[in-house]
């Protein structure tokens, strides 16, 4: 088996996922893999050497003590529902959650980071907590933007 260029594979995965959605109106289950790749690349994170429950990436340098759970969400223009962040692993050993917002072409638009205490407090205020789920709007309200596509900045 040959060596693959992961960035090239991700480019093809983005194209395939976007084309599939345009053709069928359905999504392929690639969003979180693309989101993990983008968060690690854009925030200079690395995959943990050993599996850690609920942890997708580890910080480096000054952020080396941080453990990240990474979530992805594609924001389709035609979507009429309130976008939700996928279920969080509240039992995991993460210290921060990064939400990667992707456009219809599965390109990163914005990365938002929230600390564990802020997530915990927000989930306490949501009536019957849907197992660690919240809206993208709520996530943005309690988080901070740590990366934004320059062409999308206001």
N, C-alpha and C positions, 0 to 999 in steps of 0.2 A: 504494500500500500504506500503510495507516494505522500509527500508532504504537501499540505494544503495551506494556502494563505487565508487565514481566518477572516481578514477584512474583505477579501474578495468573495468569500462564501457568504458573509453577512450582506454584502451588496446584492448578491443574487437572491438571498432569502427575503430581503426587503422588496425587491422587484416582484418576486413570485407571490408574496403575501398581498401586495397591493393589487397586482393583476387579478389574483383569485377573488379578492373582495369586489373589484369592479365588475368581474364577470358573473359572480354568483350572489353577491350581497352578504356572503358569509365570511367569517374570518378563519384563518389557519392558526393553529396554536403555536405561533412563533413569537408573539409579542414579548413574553417575559425573557426569552433567550436573547432577543435583539436588545431589550432594555438593559439586561445585565451586561452585555457586551459594551453598549454605549456608556453606561455609568462607569464601568471600570476604565474605559478609554478616556473619557472626558474628565473624570475626577481623580485619575491616577490611583485607582484602587487595584488590588490583586485578589485572586481567588485564594481562599484559605488552603494551606497545605494539607490539612486533614479536615474532614467533614465536621462542621459545627452546626448543631441544630438551629435552623432558622437564619443562618448566616450565609449570604451570597458572596460577600467580599470583605476585605480587610483594608483599612487605611494604611498609608505609608508615611514616613517622616513624622511630622508633628501629629498626624492623625493615626499613628500606628496602633493606638489603643482602641480605636473605633472599629466596631463590627457592624456591617450594613446588611439589612434586608432590602432587596431591590424589587420594586414593582414597576410594571409598565402599563400604559393605557394609550390606545390609539384614539384620537379625537376626530371622528368622522364628521364631516360637515352636515350630513343628512340626519345625524342622530338627534332624536327628539327627547330622549330620556336623560335623566340626570346621571351623568357619568359617575361610576363608582370605582374606587380603588379595590383591587382584589383583596380577599381575606388575608389578614396579617397573621403570622405565626406568633401569637402572644406568649407562647411558652419558649420560644427561641431565645438564644443568647445574644441577640443583636442589641446595639446601643442606639442606632439610628436607622430610619427608613428613608430611602431615596425613591421618589416617584419620577419615572421618566415618561414625559408626555411626548407622544409621537404624532406626526401629521398623517394624512391619508396615504402618503408614500412610505410610511414607516421610518421617517427621518426624525431625529430628536429635535424638539422645539424648545423644551424647558425641562430642567431637573430641579426638583424641589426636595428639600431635606427637612425631616422632623425628628426631634430627639424622642427617645423612649418615654420620658416623663410627660412630654407634651401629647404624645399619642395616647398614653394611659388616661390623662385628664380629659382629653377630647372624647374618648370612648365612654367614659363615665357619664358624660353629659348627653349622650345619644340614647334616646329611649329605645326599648329593648335592643341592646347592642347586638348587631347581626354578626356575631362571631368575629369581631375584629374588622368589620367593614365600615367604610365611610365614603362620603362623596368626594370627588376630586375638588370641588369648591371648598369643602371643609378642610381638606388636606392642605390646600393652598393658603387658607386663612390662618392655620396654625404653624405653617412651615415658612421656610425662607428659600428663595431661588438661589441655587448655587451654580447654575449654568443656564445661559439662554442663548439661543441662536441669534446672532447679530442681526439677521434679516427679519427676525420676529420681534425684536425689542421695540417698545413703544417710544 
